Amino acid sequence: MTTPVLPEGGPTPAATARDADTLRVAFVGEVDHGKSTLLGRLLLDTGSVTTDRLDVPVEDGGLAFLLDGLTEERADLFTLDTASAVLETGSRRYVLIDVPGHAELLVNMATGASRAEAAVIVVDCRERAAEQTRRHMRVLAMMGVTAVVCAITKMDLAGWAEAEFHTAARQVAALADEIGLALVAAVPVSAMTGDNVTAPSTRLPWYTGRPLLDTLADLTPWGDGGAPLRVEAQDVVEGRVLARVLSGELRVGDRLVAPGEDARTALRIERFGEPPQESAATGDNIGLVLSGPPCAPGTLLAPPDRRPLRGDRWRVRVLCTAEDGFAEGARCTLRRAGADLTGRIARVERHWDSARRAPDATDRGPVRFSEVAELTVLLDRPADGDDVRVCAPLGRFMLTDGSVRILGLGIVDQIAGEDRR
């Protein structure tokens, strides 16, 4: 049973699952490999949308338009912006993110990946993975997306041939291994006919795995299990701290500290319209009553024995999305959960084409559009942070020039001058 599809951030029905039960899934892949059509099929076959929403017939690409909001997209048949929709099943709520495939829209692709906890890599069984697929996979790995499934599409156009599926699946598996992505499964599908998308297909008797939707239901995002508790204070209303649990689990009675402040105790956890809670999990937005004075908006709270790292020399990796690039010595701002951190690019360690492997040699010249760069950023003052593999919301950031110009999206690899006091 499903509820109607809603734009992300829209009104939520009473039956909506908790934030912690939501999985944000980025759908990435080459142009014309069937990514938007596959998303449309998922929405249609789960009852999240009805056929009256299709003002273009399925055979003319109508499914691909279900998430498209721009007029230009219909004329050119590709996704310009990063669109998303919500799909709910009995066990989980999904935010499906349709990421553009064109190289010129790299910033949109990176933005979509930075919002995701899991991903579906869409590959045409006849065309195989090409340059943009490689680039997308490297960006997913860089952004800390750990749960990845490959959907091998257009099986109907290959006569449902097992050999075509296995050839494409082996190629993607080899790429994932090279890049460092954990590929959970490869699933053969036809978005046009609906085979093996939400239910098993009789046309694929040789396939013994689960349909795509069931495979997504088994995914475990980065926020599940073992992550340290991180709570971001966002506002204070009538003595209550409005906060978001970035990672880990918060329980009543837990001790929390912020830099330079005494420890506080979590006395009460509240969720709007619900009785007081005993706990809150990753992704939950809560009201929090603490012992002592409320903390200021932007404060990062953590357990005394598992504090984030603290320092002013940050080693980061950035995907350059600025057409004219950037260079060593430039002033910059790292915009991320909790705060904007100002500083300068102290050193460009090396940079390379995002569709290629990282080189052994060092290149400290200017960083160009679509390149990945390893940088040392010297902050104006020490700040708390985490490696992206420890806490993704704190380990991901947008790099700007200090005003409105976006230089790229990045992740934290290391924080020097660590201070856990």
VEXDREN-2710 file (C-alpha; in Angstrom, 1 decimal):
% VEXDREN-2710
k/r/px/py/pz
1/MET/0.0/0.0/0.0
2/THR/1.4/3.4/-0.9
3/THR/0.5/7.0/-0.3
4/PRO/0.4/9.7/-3.1
5/VAL/3.7/11.0/-4.3
6/LEU/4.7/14.4/-2.7
7/PRO/7.5/16.8/-3.6
8/GLU/10.3/16.6/-1.1
9/GLY/9.6/19.2/1.6
10/GLY/5.9/19.3/0.9
11/PRO/3.1/18.5/3.4
12/THR/3.4/15.1/5.1
13/PRO/0.4/12.9/5.8
14/ALA/-0.1/11.6/9.3
15/ALA/0.9/8.1/8.3
16/THR/4.3/9.3/7.0
17/ALA/7.3/7.3/8.4
18/ARG/9.7/8.9/10.9
19/ASP/12.6/10.8/9.4
20/ALA/14.9/8.0/10.5
21/ASP/13.0/5.5/8.3
22/THR/13.5/7.6/5.2
23/LEU/16.1/6.5/2.6
24/ARG/17.2/9.2/0.1
25/VAL/18.2/7.5/-3.2
26/ALA/20.0/9.2/-6.0
27/PHE/19.4/7.8/-9.5
28/VAL/22.4/8.4/-11.7
29/GLY/23.6/7.4/-15.2
30/GLU/24.2/8.4/-18.8
31/VAL/21.8/10.4/-20.9
32/ASP/19.3/8.1/-22.7
33/HIS/20.0/5.1/-20.5
34/GLY/16.5/5.2/-19.1
35/LYS/17.0/6.8/-15.7
36/SER/14.0/9.1/-15.6
37/THR/11.8/6.4/-17.2
38/LEU/12.8/4.0/-14.5
39/LEU/11.8/6.5/-11.8
40/GLY/8.5/7.1/-13.5
41/ARG/7.8/3.4/-13.6
42/LEU/8.6/3.1/-9.9
43/LEU/6.1/5.8/-9.1
44/LEU/3.4/4.5/-11.5
45/ASP/3.6/0.8/-10.5
46/THR/3.5/1.5/-6.8
47/GLY/0.4/3.6/-7.2
48/SER/2.2/6.8/-6.1
49/VAL/0.9/8.5/-9.2
50/THR/-2.0/7.5/-11.5
51/THR/-2.2/7.3/-15.2
52/ASP/-4.1/10.6/-15.5
53/ARG/-0.8/12.3/-14.5
54/LEU/0.7/11.1/-17.8
55/ASP/-0.1/13.8/-20.4
56/VAL/2.4/12.1/-22.8
57/PRO/1.9/8.4/-23.7
58/VAL/4.3/5.9/-22.2
59/GLU/5.6/4.9/-25.6
60/ASP/6.5/8.5/-26.3
61/GLY/8.6/8.9/-23.2
62/GLY/5.7/9.9/-20.8
63/LEU/7.1/8.1/-17.8
64/ALA/10.3/10.2/-18.0
65/PHE/8.3/13.4/-17.6
66/LEU/6.7/12.6/-14.2
67/LEU/9.6/14.2/-12.3
68/ASP/10.5/16.9/-14.9
69/GLY/9.5/20.4/-13.9
70/LEU/11.1/22.4/-16.7
71/THR/9.7/23.0/-20.1
72/GLU/13.1/22.7/-21.8
73/GLU/13.3/19.1/-20.5
74/ARG/10.4/17.9/-22.5
75/ALA/11.8/19.3/-25.7
76/ASP/15.2/17.8/-25.3
77/LEU/14.2/14.6/-23.4
78/PHE/16.8/14.9/-20.6
79/THR/16.8/16.1/-17.0
80/LEU/18.1/19.6/-16.5
81/ASP/17.6/20.1/-12.8
82/THR/17.7/17.7/-9.9
83/ALA/14.1/16.7/-9.3
84/SER/12.8/14.5/-6.5
85/ALA/9.7/12.8/-5.3
86/VAL/8.6/10.8/-2.3
87/LEU/7.4/7.2/-2.5
88/GLU/6.1/5.3/0.5
89/THR/5.8/1.5/1.0
90/GLY/4.7/-0.4/4.1
91/SER/8.2/-0.6/5.3
92/ARG/10.0/2.5/4.3
93/ARG/9.8/6.0/2.9
94/TYR/12.0/6.9/-0.1
95/VAL/13.1/10.2/-1.5
96/LEU/13.9/9.4/-5.1
97/ILE/16.4/11.9/-6.6
98/ASP/16.6/12.2/-10.4
99/VAL/20.1/13.4/-11.1
100/PRO/21.0/14.9/-14.6
101/GLY/23.4/13.0/-16.8
102/HIS/24.9/15.8/-18.9
103/ALA/28.5/16.8/-18.2
104/GLU/27.5/20.4/-18.3
105/LEU/25.2/19.9/-15.4
106/LEU/27.9/18.5/-13.1
107/VAL/26.9/20.9/-10.2
108/ASN/23.3/19.5/-10.3
109/MET/24.6/15.9/-10.3
110/ALA/27.0/16.6/-7.4
111/THR/24.2/18.4/-5.4
112/GLY/21.9/15.4/-5.9
113/ALA/24.6/13.0/-4.8
114/SER/25.3/15.1/-1.7
115/ARG/21.7/14.7/-0.5
116/ALA/21.7/10.9/-0.9
117/GLU/22.4/8.0/1.4
118/ALA/22.1/5.4/-1.3
119/ALA/22.2/5.3/-5.1
120/VAL/20.9/3.4/-8.2
121/ILE/23.4/3.4/-11.1
122/VAL/21.3/3.1/-14.3
123/VAL/23.1/1.4/-17.2
124/ASP/21.7/0.5/-20.6
125/CYS/22.5/-3.2/-21.1
126/ARG/23.6/-2.6/-24.8
127/GLU/25.5/0.7/-24.3
128/ARG/27.4/-0.2/-21.1
129/ALA/28.9/2.3/-18.6
130/ALA/30.6/5.2/-20.3
131/GLU/32.5/8.4/-19.1
132/GLN/29.6/10.0/-17.3
133/THR/28.8/6.8/-15.4
134/ARG/32.4/6.6/-14.3
135/ARG/32.3/10.3/-13.2
136/HIS/29.0/9.7/-11.3
137/MET/30.3/6.7/-9.5
138/ARG/33.4/8.6/-8.4
139/VAL/31.3/11.5/-7.1
140/LEU/29.1/9.0/-5.2
141/ALA/32.1/7.5/-3.5
142/MET/33.5/10.9/-2.8
143/MET/30.3/12.0/-1.2
144/GLY/30.3/9.0/1.2
145/VAL/27.3/7.2/-0.5
146/THR/28.0/3.6/0.6
147/ALA/24.9/1.6/-0.5
148/VAL/24.7/1.2/-4.3
149/VAL/22.6/-0.9/-6.6
150/CYS/23.0/-1.1/-10.4
151/ALA/19.9/-1.3/-12.6
152/ILE/20.7/-2.8/-16.0
153/THR/18.0/-1.3/-18.1
154/LYS/16.3/-1.8/-21.5
155/MET/16.4/-5.6/-21.2
156/ASP/13.4/-5.8/-23.6
157/LEU/15.5/-4.3/-26.4
158/ALA/18.2/-7.0/-25.9
159/GLY/15.6/-9.8/-26.1
160/TRP/15.9/-10.4/-22.3
161/ALA/19.3/-11.9/-23.0
162/GLU/21.2/-13.2/-19.9
163/ALA/24.6/-12.7/-21.6
164/GLU/23.9/-8.9/-22.2
165/PHE/23.0/-8.5/-18.5
166/HIS/26.0/-10.3/-17.2
167/THR/28.4/-8.4/-19.5
168/ALA/27.1/-5.0/-18.3
169/ALA/26.9/-6.1/-14.7
170/ARG/30.5/-7.4/-14.7
171/GLN/31.7/-4.1/-16.1
172/VAL/30.0/-2.0/-13.5
173/ALA/31.2/-4.3/-10.7
174/ALA/34.8/-3.9/-11.9
175/LEU/34.4/-0.1/-11.9
176/ALA/32.8/-0.1/-8.4
177/ASP/35.7/-2.2/-7.1
178/GLU/38.3/0.2/-8.7
179/ILE/36.5/3.3/-7.3
180/GLY/35.8/1.9/-3.8
181/LEU/32.0/1.6/-4.0
182/ALA/30.2/-1.4/-2.4
183/LEU/27.9/-2.7/-5.1
184/VAL/25.1/-4.5/-3.3
185/ALA/23.4/-6.0/-6.4
186/ALA/22.9/-5.7/-10.2
187/VAL/19.2/-6.0/-11.2
188/PRO/18.0/-6.5/-14.8
189/VAL/14.9/-4.4/-15.6
190/SER/12.8/-2.9/-18.4
191/ALA/11.4/0.4/-17.3
192/MET/9.2/0.6/-20.5
193/THR/7.4/-2.7/-19.8
194/GLY/7.8/-2.6/-16.0
195/ASP/9.5/-6.0/-15.8
196/ASN/11.4/-6.7/-12.6
197/VAL/10.9/-3.1/-11.3
198/THR/8.4/-3.7/-8.5
199/ALA/7.6/-7.4/-9.1
200/PRO/9.4/-10.5/-10.5
201/SER/9.3/-11.0/-14.3
202/THR/8.5/-14.2/-16.1
203/ARG/10.6/-12.9/-19.0
204/LEU/13.8/-13.2/-16.9
205/PRO/13.7/-16.9/-15.7
206/TRP/17.5/-17.0/-15.4
207/TYR/17.5/-14.2/-12.8
208/THR/17.2/-15.5/-9.3
209/GLY/17.5/-12.2/-7.4
210/ARG/14.9/-9.7/-6.2
211/PRO/13.1/-7.0/-8.1
212/LEU/14.6/-3.5/-7.9
213/LEU/12.1/-2.1/-5.3
214/ASP/12.7/-5.1/-3.0
215/THR/16.4/-4.7/-3.4
216/LEU/16.2/-1.0/-2.3
217/ALA/14.2/-2.1/0.8
218/ASP/17.2/-4.1/2.0
219/LEU/19.7/-1.2/1.7
220/THR/21.3/0.1/4.9
221/PRO/22.4/3.8/4.7
222/TRP/25.5/5.3/6.3
223/GLY/23.4/6.6/9.2
224/ASP/22.6/3.1/10.5
225/GLY/24.7/1.5/13.2
226/GLY/27.9/2.6/14.9
227/ALA/27.9/6.2/14.0
228/PRO/28.8/8.6/16.9
229/LEU/26.0/10.8/18.3
230/ARG/26.0/14.3/16.7
231/VAL/23.1/16.8/17.4
232/GLU/22.9/20.1/15.7
233/ALA/21.1/22.9/17.6
234/GLN/19.1/25.0/15.1
235/ASP/17.0/27.3/17.2
236/VAL/15.7/28.0/20.8
237/VAL/12.0/28.4/21.5
238/GLU/10.7/28.9/25.0
239/GLY/13.6/27.1/26.6
240/ARG/13.5/24.2/24.1
241/VAL/16.3/23.6/21.7
242/LEU/15.0/22.8/18.2
243/ALA/17.6/20.3/16.9
244/ARG/18.4/17.7/14.3
245/VAL/20.1/14.4/15.0
246/LEU/22.9/14.2/12.4
247/SER/24.0/10.8/13.3
248/GLY/23.8/8.2/16.1
249/GLU/21.0/7.8/18.6
250/LEU/20.0/10.2/21.4
251/ARG/18.4/9.0/24.6
252/VAL/16.9/10.7/27.6
253/GLY/19.6/11.0/30.2
254/ASP/22.5/11.2/27.7
255/ARG/25.2/13.7/28.6
256/LEU/26.1/16.2/25.8
257/VAL/28.9/18.7/25.5
258/ALA/29.7/21.6/23.1
259/PRO/33.1/23.3/22.6
260/GLY/34.1/25.4/25.6
261/GLU/30.9/24.7/27.6
262/ASP/29.9/22.5/30.5
263/ALA/28.2/19.2/29.9
264/ARG/24.4/19.1/29.8
265/THR/21.9/16.3/30.2
266/ALA/19.1/15.5/27.8
267/LEU/16.0/15.8/30.1
268/ARG/13.2/15.5/27.5
269/ILE/12.9/14.6/23.8
270/GLU/9.9/15.9/21.9
271/ARG/8.5/15.5/18.4
272/PHE/5.7/17.7/17.1
273/GLY/2.2/16.2/17.7
274/GLU/3.5/13.2/19.6
275/PRO/4.0/12.4/23.3
276/PRO/7.6/12.7/24.8
277/GLN/10.1/10.3/23.3
278/GLU/12.6/8.1/25.0
279/SER/15.0/8.4/22.1
280/ALA/15.7/10.0/18.7
281/ALA/17.6/8.5/15.8
282/THR/19.6/9.8/12.8
283/GLY/17.6/12.3/10.7
284/ASP/15.0/13.1/13.5
285/ASN/14.0/16.7/14.0
286/ILE/13.3/17.2/17.7
287/GLY/12.6/19.6/20.5
288/LEU/15.2/19.0/23.2
289/VAL/15.0/20.2/26.9
290/LEU/18.5/20.3/28.4
291/SER/19.8/20.8/31.9
292/GLY/21.5/24.2/32.3
293/PRO/21.0/27.1/29.8
294/PRO/19.9/26.3/26.3
295/CYS/22.7/26.3/23.7
296/ALA/23.0/28.8/20.9
297/PRO/21.8/28.0/17.3
298/GLY/24.6/26.3/15.3
299/THR/26.0/24.5/18.4
300/LEU/27.2/21.0/17.8
301/LEU/26.4/18.6/20.7
302/ALA/28.2/15.3/21.2
303/PRO/28.9/12.8/24.0
304/PRO/31.9/13.7/26.2
305/ASP/33.8/10.5/25.3
306/ARG/33.1/10.7/21.5
307/ARG/33.6/14.3/20.6
308/PRO/34.2/15.3/16.9
309/LEU/37.7/16.3/15.9
310/ARG/38.7/19.9/16.3
311/GLY/41.4/21.9/14.4
312/ASP/42.1/24.7/11.9
313/ARG/44.0/22.7/9.2
314/TRP/41.6/20.6/7.2
315/ARG/42.5/18.1/4.5
316/VAL/39.6/17.9/2.0
317/ARG/38.6/16.6/-1.4
318/VAL/36.5/18.9/-3.7
319/LEU/34.7/18.4/-6.9
320/CYS/35.2/21.6/-8.9
321/THR/31.9/22.9/-10.3
322/ALA/33.0/26.4/-11.1
323/GLU/33.5/26.9/-14.9
324/ASP/36.6/29.1/-14.3
325/GLY/37.9/26.9/-11.5
326/PHE/40.0/28.1/-8.5
327/ALA/43.6/28.2/-7.3
328/GLU/45.8/27.9/-4.3
329/GLY/45.8/30.9/-2.0
330/ALA/42.1/31.9/-2.6
331/ARG/39.8/32.9/0.3
332/CYS/37.0/30.4/0.8
333/THR/34.0/29.4/2.9
334/LEU/33.1/25.8/3.8
335/ARG/29.3/25.8/4.1
336/ARG/28.0/22.7/6.0
337/ALA/25.7/21.5/8.7
338/GLY/26.0/23.7/11.8
339/ALA/28.1/26.6/10.6
340/ASP/29.9/28.4/7.8
341/LEU/33.7/28.1/8.2
342/THR/35.9/30.7/6.6
343/GLY/39.6/30.4/5.6
344/ARG/41.8/30.1/2.6
345/ILE/43.0/27.3/0.3
346/ALA/46.5/26.9/1.8
347/ARG/47.7/24.3/-0.7
348/VAL/46.4/22.4/-3.7
349/GLU/48.0/18.9/-3.1
350/ARG/46.9/17.5/-6.5
351/HIS/43.9/17.4/-8.9
352/TRP/42.7/15.2/-11.7
353/ASP/39.7/14.6/-14.1
354/SER/36.8/13.2/-12.1
355/ALA/36.2/10.5/-14.7
356/ARG/39.7/9.1/-14.2
357/ARG/41.8/7.5/-11.4
358/ALA/43.7/9.7/-9.1
359/PRO/47.3/10.1/-10.4
360/ASP/50.4/9.3/-8.4
361/ALA/52.1/12.6/-9.4
362/THR/51.4/15.9/-7.8
363/ASP/49.8/18.7/-9.8
364/ARG/49.5/22.0/-7.8
365/GLY/48.3/24.2/-10.6
366/PRO/44.9/25.8/-10.9
367/VAL/41.9/23.4/-10.5
368/ARG/39.6/23.2/-13.5
369/PHE/35.9/22.5/-14.0
370/SER/34.9/18.8/-13.3
371/GLU/38.2/18.0/-11.7
372/VAL/38.6/16.5/-8.2
373/ALA/41.2/18.3/-6.0
374/GLU/42.8/17.3/-2.8
375/LEU/43.3/20.5/-0.8
376/THR/44.6/21.7/2.6
377/VAL/42.3/24.5/3.9
378/LEU/43.5/26.7/6.7
379/LEU/40.5/27.9/8.7
380/ASP/40.5/31.4/10.4
381/ARG/39.7/29.6/13.7
382/PRO/39.5/26.0/14.9
383/ALA/36.2/24.2/14.2
384/ASP/34.6/20.9/15.0
385/GLY/34.2/18.4/12.2
386/ASP/34.2/14.7/11.2
387/ASP/35.6/12.6/8.5
388/VAL/32.8/11.9/6.0
389/ARG/33.0/8.2/6.8
390/VAL/32.2/9.0/10.4
391/CYS/29.4/11.5/10.1
392/ALA/28.4/12.3/6.5
393/PRO/26.4/15.5/7.3
394/LEU/29.5/17.0/9.1
395/GLY/31.9/15.6/6.6
396/ARG/30.2/17.1/3.5
397/PHE/30.3/20.8/2.6
398/MET/29.8/23.3/-0.2
399/LEU/33.0/25.3/-1.0
400/THR/32.3/29.0/-2.0
401/ASP/34.5/32.0/-2.6
402/GLY/33.0/33.7/0.5
403/SER/30.1/35.3/-1.3
404/VAL/27.7/33.7/-3.8
405/ARG/30.1/31.9/-6.1
406/ILE/30.1/28.2/-5.7
407/LEU/33.5/26.6/-6.2
408/GLY/32.5/23.0/-5.7
409/LEU/31.2/20.3/-3.3
410/GLY/33.6/18.5/-1.0
411/ILE/34.2/16.1/1.8
412/VAL/36.5/16.1/4.9
413/ASP/39.3/13.5/4.9
414/GLN/41.4/14.7/7.9
415/ILE/41.5/17.5/10.5
416/ALA/44.9/18.4/11.8
417/GLY/45.7/20.0/15.2
418/GLU/43.0/17.7/16.7
419/ASP/41.7/18.9/20.0
420/ARG/39.2/16.8/21.9
421/ARG/39.0/18.9/25.0
END
